[in-house]
Amino acid sequence: MYDLQLERGECLRANGWEPAEAPSRQTYIEHYKLLQQGGSEQPPYDPAMDLAPAEANAARDACPEKSLADM
């Protein structure tokens, strides 16, 4: 999942947006585990998280979010 988010960040950058800075792989894993255990409601990292809502919608169209099924 971390690698998919990094790829999405590169797609955003290639399309003219500045993605949010990615956490380290270890930090991402820790946050992901916390989310899975119900200890957090925040996703571990979304490269579009700092974009304004209208821009985030356009970014999702240009660079769709992927899931494990896409691997």
Secondary structure, DSSP 4 states (H G I P E B T S, - for coil): -HHHHHHHHHHHHHTT--PPPPPPHHHHHHHHHHHHTTS-SS-S--TTTTS-HHHHHHHHHHS----GGG-
